[in-house]
Amino acid sequence: MVARLPVVADSLALYLAEIRKFTLLSEEEEHRTAIAFYEKKDLRAAHTLITSNLRFVVRVAYEYRHYGLKMLDLIQEGNIGLMMAVKKYNPFKGVRLISYAVWWIRAYIQNHVISAWSLLKIGTTQAQRKLFFKLREARNAIRHLNGGEDDLQSTARSLNVSDSEVVEMEQRLRGECSLDAELPGGEGVTGLDGLVDDRMNQEELLSECQLQRKLRTDVATAVSALNEKERFVIEHRVSADTPLTLQEIASRFSISRERVRQIEEAALKKLKLSLVSAVAAV
């Protein structure tokens, strides 16, 4: 139902140009079209409702551009939220589709962002999710009111959380600190001075090198046993430095994004079984 993304370097620009071709619906047209899908399950009506709101999904996705994720992936997750909203939308409730859909769109995008940041162990409770997405906005607002200075208590109060929760989330989002920075107490002591040299000795290095060589061989053997599509997904989405999006792979093989997800899942299961068998054989 959603416009396909061209597999080219400037795919985002081309996607934006493509969705501008879809006509925006007036309130009366939207209501009439929504009724056609709600009562008759007219798929053409659903397609019209989705495509006419793709530009709004882009606007919402753009709000999450600061999290370091691909805009196309954010947009695609938002599009899934839009489709779910269209599926569940009741045109007789007296609410415009986009007013209802925005909650679905944000939910899918936010779930994608949280998943991508999982290595930082960002919490997923409702309070933590709110703090994760609202902390930067609240902190900037407080700084503006205070002439550029931070105010921990005001920030925490505006978000209805404790001071310690704000500090903890800021540390998680920061994720790093300089080992050359002087530690509290002065005397020129840095974080680097307190690190223990736990590097491996020569025997451990040789053993690790042999293990890595065997692992690379086992992985190469396991990948070679996959079919063409599975191998392409693993090489260009799982192990690539710059992974392709689900839609880019879907467009290449003329299949759906969901089918790409299924292929990726099946390929990973095959690799896991193959590697487990290789380890057991040692």
C-alpha positions in Angstrom: 0.0 0.0 0.0 2.9 2.4 0.8 5.0 3.8 -2.0 8.2 1.9 -2.6 11.5 3.5 -2.0 13.9 3.6 -5.0 17.2 1.8 -4.3 19.5 4.7 -5.2 21.9 6.9 -3.3 19.4 9.7 -2.9 16.4 7.4 -2.1 15.0 9.7 0.6 14.8 12.7 -1.8 13.2 10.5 -4.5 10.7 9.0 -1.9 9.7 12.5 -0.8 9.2 13.5 -4.4 7.1 10.4 -5.0 4.7 10.8 -2.1 4.0 14.4 -3.2 2.2 12.9 -6.2 -0.6 11.7 -3.9 -3.5 14.0 -3.5 -4.5 15.3 -0.1 -8.1 14.6 0.9 -10.6 17.2 2.1 -12.4 16.4 5.3 -15.5 15.3 3.3 -13.5 13.1 1.0 -11.6 11.5 3.8 -14.8 10.8 5.7 -16.4 9.2 2.6 -13.4 7.2 1.8 -13.0 6.0 5.4 -16.6 4.8 5.5 -16.0 2.8 2.3 -13.1 1.0 4.0 -14.8 0.7 7.4 -18.1 -0.7 6.1 -17.0 -2.5 2.9 -13.3 -3.2 3.5 -12.6 -1.5 0.2 -8.8 -1.9 -0.2 -8.6 0.9 -2.7 -10.1 3.2 -0.1 -7.5 2.1 2.4 -4.8 2.8 -0.1 -6.1 6.3 -0.7 -6.3 7.0 3.1 -2.7 5.8 3.6 -1.1 7.5 0.6 -2.8 10.8 1.3 -1.2 11.0 4.7 2.3 9.8 3.9 3.6 13.4 4.0 2.4 13.7 7.6 4.4 10.6 8.6 7.5 12.2 7.3 6.9 15.3 9.4 6.5 13.2 12.5 9.5 11.1 11.7 11.6 14.2 11.2 11.1 15.1 14.9 13.2 12.0 15.8 16.1 12.8 13.5 18.4 13.6 16.4 18.7 10.0 17.6 21.2 9.1 14.9 18.9 6.7 13.0 18.2 6.5 9.3 15.3 8.8 8.3 14.0 6.1 5.9 13.8 3.6 8.7 11.9 6.1 10.9 9.5 6.9 8.1 8.9 3.2 7.3 8.1 2.5 10.9 5.8 5.5 11.0 4.1 4.2 7.8 3.4 0.9 9.6 1.8 2.9 12.4 -0.3 4.8 9.8 -1.5 1.5 8.3 -2.5 0.2 11.7 -4.4 3.4 12.4 -6.3 3.1 9.1 -7.2 -0.5 9.9 -8.6 0.5 13.3 -10.1 3.9 12.5 -13.8 4.4 13.1 -15.0 7.4 10.9 -18.2 7.7 13.0 -16.3 8.8 16.1 -16.1 12.4 14.9 -12.3 12.6 14.8 -10.1 13.2 11.8 -8.0 10.3 10.7 -4.7 12.0 11.3 -5.6 13.1 14.8 -6.2 9.4 15.6 -3.3 8.1 13.5 -0.6 10.4 15.0 -0.6 8.3 18.2 0.0 5.1 16.2 2.7 6.7 14.1 4.6 8.0 17.1 4.2 4.7 18.9 5.9 2.7 16.1 8.6 5.3 15.6 9.4 5.5 19.3 9.5 1.7 19.6 12.0 1.6 16.8 14.1 4.3 18.5 14.0 2.5 21.9 15.0 -0.8 20.2 17.9 0.9 18.4 19.2 2.3 21.7 18.9 -1.0 23.6 22.7 -1.3 24.0 22.5 1.7 26.4 19.9 -0.2 28.4 17.4 2.6 28.1 14.3 1.6 30.2 11.0 0.9 28.6 8.6 1.7 31.4 6.1 4.5 30.6 7.9 7.0 32.8 11.3 6.2 31.4 10.0 6.4 27.8 8.6 9.8 28.5 11.9 10.9 30.1 13.9 9.5 27.1 12.0 11.5 24.5 11.2 14.6 26.5 14.4 15.3 28.4 16.2 17.2 25.7 13.1 19.4 25.0 12.5 20.2 28.6 16.2 20.9 29.3 16.4 23.3 26.4 13.2 25.1 27.5 14.6 25.6 31.1 17.9 26.8 29.7 16.1 29.4 27.6 14.2 30.7 30.6 17.4 30.7 32.7 19.6 32.5 30.3 21.4 29.4 29.1 21.9 27.8 32.5 20.7 24.3 33.5 18.3 23.8 36.4 18.1 20.2 37.4 15.2 20.6 39.8 13.1 22.6 37.3 13.7 20.1 34.6 12.7 17.2 36.8 9.6 19.0 38.1 8.5 19.8 34.5 8.7 16.1 33.6 7.2 14.9 36.9 10.2 12.7 37.8 12.9 12.8 40.5 16.2 14.6 40.2 18.1 11.3 40.3 16.1 10.0 37.3 17.0 13.0 35.3 20.7 12.6 36.2 20.7 8.8 35.4 19.0 9.3 32.0 21.4 12.1 31.1 24.3 9.8 31.9 22.8 7.0 29.8 22.2 9.3 26.8 25.7 10.8 27.1 27.1 7.3 27.1 30.8 8.2 27.3 33.3 10.4 29.2 36.9 11.3 28.7 39.5 9.1 30.4 41.9 12.1 30.2 39.6 14.3 32.3 40.9 15.0 35.8 39.1 13.2 38.6 37.5 15.0 41.5 40.1 15.8 44.1 42.7 17.2 41.8 46.4 16.2 42.0 46.4 15.5 38.2 44.8 12.0 38.5 42.8 11.0 35.5 40.5 8.1 34.8 43.2 6.6 32.6 45.5 6.3 35.7 43.1 3.9 37.4 42.8 1.4 34.6 44.4 -2.0 34.9 46.4 -3.5 32.1 44.4 -6.7 31.5 45.7 -7.4 28.0 46.2 -11.0 27.1 49.6 -12.7 27.1 51.1 -14.3 24.0 49.5 -17.7 24.6 46.1 -16.2 25.1 46.6 -14.0 22.0 47.5 -17.1 19.9 44.5 -19.0 21.3 42.2 -16.1 20.6 43.6 -15.7 17.0 42.9 -19.4 16.3 39.4 -19.1 17.7 38.6 -16.1 15.6 40.0 -17.8 12.5 37.8 -20.9 13.1 34.8 -18.7 13.8 35.3 -16.8 10.5 35.5 -20.1 8.7 32.4 -21.5 10.4 30.5 -18.3 9.6 31.6 -18.3 6.0 30.5 -22.0 5.6 27.1 -21.3 7.3 26.5 -18.2 5.0 27.4 -20.2 1.9 24.7 -22.7 2.7 21.9 -20.0 2.6 19.9 -19.4 -0.5 20.4 -16.3 -2.6 17.9 -14.0 -0.8 18.9 -15.2 2.7 22.6 -14.6 1.9 21.8 -11.1 0.4 19.9 -10.1 3.5 22.6 -11.3 5.9 25.4 -9.7 3.9 23.6 -6.3 3.2 21.5 -5.9 6.4 23.0 -7.9 9.3 26.7 -7.8 8.7 27.1 -4.6 6.5 28.7 -1.5 8.0 25.9 0.5 6.4 22.9 -1.8 6.4 20.2 -1.5 3.7 16.7 -0.8 4.9 14.0 -3.4 4.8 12.3 -1.4 2.0 15.5 -1.2 -0.1 15.9 -5.0 0.0 12.1 -5.5 -0.6 12.3 -3.3 -3.7 15.3 -5.2 -5.0 13.5 -8.6 -4.9 10.0 -7.1 -5.5 8.7 -8.5 -2.2 7.1 -6.9 0.9 9.0 -5.6 3.9 7.3 -8.3 6.0 8.7 -11.0 3.7 12.2 -9.5 4.1 11.7 -9.7 7.9 10.8 -13.3 7.6 13.7 -14.1 5.4 16.1 -12.4 7.8 14.6 -14.3 10.8 14.9 -17.6 8.9 18.4 -16.9 7.8 19.6 -16.1 11.4 18.0 -19.3 12.7 19.9 -21.3 10.1 23.2 -19.6 10.9 22.6 -20.2 14.6 21.9 -23.9 14.1 24.9 -24.2 11.8 27.3 -22.5 14.2 26.0 -24.5 17.2 26.6 -27.7 15.3 30.1 -26.5 14.4 30.9 -25.8 18.1 29.5 -29.1 19.2 31.7 -30.9 16.7 34.9 -29.5 18.2 
